[in-house]
């Protein structure tokens, strides 16, 4: 028989302990799921041209290296990639030109997302051109499928690097990609020519409620 003199805590402590254990298990599982998501890279995409493609609408410098970043304007993971690009340009602005190509739906208006967070952040970086990649045509031409992917070509149009410049989704700071690009720009060599890309799939977000636009330009330089 239950002990009539037992305190309410003693009577209910097994239930409370079980509930606490269940809560801790749920929290741990949530953190494990979140970390797995943050540390899982996106697809590497198709092979990237080893030399600068002849039919691209993106300009390449013939006197310095050219860096391309491909981004989806709705990918929050790419905010860290934009920050790392700013770090690279602050350190190596005299050694390369850079462009950020933002995926946009085929029929999006000219000003779609151009005043919003990622686009505006990229446009504020000195010596960085911001372009609109309609329907991801340039991304397809360069073999890129994940937001935040970076390509580095030398002044002769030879591919030096393809990969990401963060160590996890949304994480700023040291990464293999950033250090390899820094090494290539400083010494002309690196231990590898790739790094994982942590970001969303280009073109994966639905483009609903967009006004129709008559522009057919594949890339459009942003107004700075």
C-alpha positions as CSV (number, residue, x, y, z in Angstrom):
1,X,0.0,0.0,0.0
2,X,1.2,3.6,-0.7
3,X,2.8,5.3,2.2
4,X,0.1,7.8,3.4
5,X,2.7,9.9,5.0
6,X,4.9,10.3,1.9
7,X,5.4,13.8,0.6
8,X,3.9,14.8,-2.8
9,X,7.4,15.0,-4.2
10,X,8.2,11.5,-3.1
11,X,5.0,10.2,-4.7
12,X,5.5,12.0,-8.0
13,X,9.3,12.0,-8.3
14,X,9.5,8.9,-10.6
15,X,7.2,10.6,-13.0
16,X,9.1,13.8,-12.8
17,X,12.4,12.0,-13.3
18,X,11.0,10.2,-16.4
19,X,9.7,13.4,-17.8
20,X,13.1,15.1,-17.3
21,X,14.9,12.3,-18.9
22,X,12.5,12.4,-21.9
23,X,13.1,16.1,-22.2
24,X,16.8,15.8,-22.1
25,X,16.7,13.1,-24.8
26,X,14.5,15.2,-27.0
27,X,16.8,18.2,-26.6
28,X,19.9,16.1,-27.4
29,X,18.2,14.6,-30.4
30,X,17.3,18.1,-31.6
31,X,20.9,19.3,-31.2
32,X,22.2,16.2,-33.0
33,X,19.8,16.8,-35.9
34,X,20.8,20.4,-36.1
35,X,24.5,19.7,-36.1
36,X,24.1,17.0,-38.7
37,X,22.2,19.5,-40.9
38,X,24.8,22.3,-40.4
39,X,27.7,20.0,-41.1
40,X,26.3,18.2,-44.2
41,X,27.7,19.8,-47.4
42,X,25.6,20.4,-50.5
43,X,26.0,18.8,-53.8
44,X,29.3,19.5,-55.6
45,X,27.5,19.8,-58.9
46,X,28.6,18.9,-62.4
47,X,32.3,19.2,-63.5
48,X,33.4,22.8,-63.8
49,X,35.2,23.9,-67.0
50,X,38.9,23.7,-66.5
51,X,39.2,26.9,-68.6
52,X,37.0,29.9,-68.6
53,X,33.9,29.1,-70.8
54,X,33.7,31.0,-74.1
55,X,30.0,31.6,-74.0
56,X,29.5,33.0,-70.5
57,X,28.1,36.4,-70.0
58,X,30.3,37.0,-66.9
59,X,33.4,39.1,-67.4
60,X,36.9,37.8,-66.5
61,X,39.9,39.8,-65.7
62,X,43.0,39.2,-67.9
63,X,45.3,40.9,-65.4
64,X,44.4,39.3,-62.1
65,X,42.5,36.3,-60.7
66,X,38.7,36.2,-61.0
67,X,36.5,34.8,-58.2
68,X,32.8,33.8,-58.8
69,X,30.4,33.1,-56.0
70,X,27.0,31.6,-56.8
71,X,24.2,32.3,-54.3
72,X,20.5,31.9,-53.7
73,X,19.1,35.1,-52.2
74,X,16.8,33.2,-49.8
75,X,19.6,30.9,-48.4
76,X,20.4,32.0,-44.9
77,X,23.4,29.7,-44.8
78,X,25.0,31.9,-47.5
79,X,25.2,34.9,-45.2
80,X,28.3,33.4,-43.7
81,X,29.8,32.8,-47.2
82,X,29.2,36.5,-48.1
83,X,31.0,37.5,-44.9
84,X,33.9,35.2,-45.8
85,X,34.0,36.8,-49.2
86,X,34.3,40.2,-47.6
87,X,37.3,38.8,-45.6
88,X,39.0,37.6,-48.7
89,X,38.4,40.8,-50.6
90,X,39.6,42.9,-47.7
91,X,42.9,41.0,-47.7
92,X,43.4,40.3,-51.4
93,X,41.5,43.2,-53.1
94,X,44.6,44.0,-55.2
95,X,44.9,40.5,-56.5
96,X,41.5,39.5,-57.8
97,X,38.1,40.7,-59.1
98,X,35.0,39.0,-57.8
99,X,31.3,38.6,-58.8
100,X,28.4,37.2,-56.9
101,X,25.7,35.7,-59.1
102,X,22.3,35.5,-57.5
103,X,19.9,32.9,-58.8
104,X,16.6,34.3,-59.8
105,X,13.5,32.8,-61.4
106,X,13.2,33.2,-65.2
107,X,10.3,35.6,-65.0
108,X,11.3,37.6,-61.9
109,X,11.2,41.4,-62.2
110,X,14.4,43.3,-62.5
111,X,14.3,44.4,-58.8
112,X,13.5,41.0,-57.4
113,X,15.5,40.6,-54.1
114,X,17.9,43.3,-55.2
115,X,17.3,45.4,-52.1
116,X,17.2,42.6,-49.6
117,X,19.8,41.2,-47.2
118,X,22.2,39.0,-49.1
119,X,22.2,41.0,-52.3
120,X,22.8,44.3,-50.4
121,X,25.5,42.7,-48.3
122,X,27.4,41.5,-51.4
123,X,26.9,44.8,-53.1
124,X,28.6,46.6,-50.2
125,X,31.9,44.7,-50.6
126,X,34.5,46.8,-52.5
127,X,35.5,45.4,-55.9
128,X,32.6,42.9,-56.0
129,X,30.1,43.0,-58.8
130,X,26.6,41.6,-58.1
131,X,24.8,39.9,-61.0
132,X,21.5,38.3,-61.6
133,X,21.6,34.7,-62.9
134,X,18.3,34.2,-64.5
135,X,17.1,30.6,-64.1
136,X,20.6,29.6,-63.0
137,X,22.0,29.5,-66.5
138,X,25.4,30.6,-65.5
139,X,25.5,28.3,-62.6
140,X,24.7,25.4,-64.9
141,X,27.4,26.6,-67.4
142,X,29.9,26.5,-64.6
143,X,28.7,23.3,-63.0
144,X,27.4,24.7,-59.7
145,X,24.3,23.6,-57.9
146,X,24.8,24.8,-54.3
147,X,24.5,28.3,-52.9
148,X,27.8,29.6,-51.5
149,X,29.9,27.7,-54.1
150,X,33.1,29.6,-55.1
151,X,35.2,29.3,-58.3
152,X,38.6,30.8,-58.6
153,X,40.2,31.3,-62.1
154,X,43.7,32.7,-62.7
155,X,44.4,35.6,-65.1
156,X,44.8,33.2,-68.0
157,X,41.4,31.6,-67.4
158,X,42.6,28.4,-65.7
159,X,40.5,26.9,-62.9
160,X,42.3,27.0,-59.6
161,X,39.6,26.2,-57.0
162,X,36.0,25.0,-56.7
163,X,34.3,24.7,-53.4
164,X,32.9,26.5,-50.3
165,X,34.6,29.0,-48.0
166,X,32.8,28.1,-44.7
167,X,33.3,25.2,-42.4
168,X,29.6,24.6,-41.8
169,X,26.2,26.0,-42.7
170,X,26.1,29.6,-41.5
171,X,29.4,29.4,-39.7
172,X,32.0,32.2,-40.2
173,X,35.7,31.8,-39.5
174,X,38.6,29.6,-40.6
175,X,37.8,27.0,-43.2
176,X,39.6,24.8,-45.6
177,X,38.2,26.7,-48.6
178,X,39.1,30.1,-47.3
179,X,42.6,29.1,-46.4
180,X,43.2,27.3,-49.8
181,X,42.1,30.4,-51.7
182,X,44.4,32.6,-49.5
183,X,47.3,30.2,-50.3
184,X,46.6,30.2,-54.0
185,X,46.5,34.0,-54.1
186,X,49.6,34.3,-51.9
187,X,51.9,31.5,-53.1
188,X,50.2,30.2,-56.2
189,X,49.7,26.7,-54.7
190,X,47.4,24.9,-52.2
191,X,47.2,21.4,-50.7
192,X,43.9,20.8,-52.6
193,X,41.8,22.6,-55.2
194,X,38.4,22.0,-53.6
195,X,36.4,22.2,-50.3
196,X,32.9,21.2,-49.2
197,X,30.1,23.7,-50.0
198,X,27.6,24.3,-47.2
199,X,24.5,25.9,-48.5
200,X,21.0,25.4,-50.0
201,X,20.4,24.0,-53.5
202,X,20.2,26.7,-56.1
203,X,16.7,27.1,-57.5
204,X,15.2,24.9,-54.8
205,X,13.1,27.7,-53.1
206,X,9.7,28.3,-54.7
207,X,9.3,31.5,-56.6
208,X,5.7,32.2,-55.9
209,X,3.8,35.5,-56.3
210,X,6.4,37.1,-58.6
211,X,5.3,39.6,-61.1
212,X,6.1,38.8,-64.7
213,X,8.9,40.7,-66.2
214,X,9.8,41.3,-69.8
215,X,13.5,41.4,-69.4
216,X,15.3,38.5,-71.1
217,X,18.9,39.4,-70.0
218,X,20.7,36.5,-68.5
219,X,22.8,38.6,-66.1
220,X,22.2,42.1,-65.1
221,X,24.8,44.2,-63.2
222,X,23.4,45.7,-60.0
223,X,23.2,49.4,-59.4
224,X,25.7,50.5,-56.8
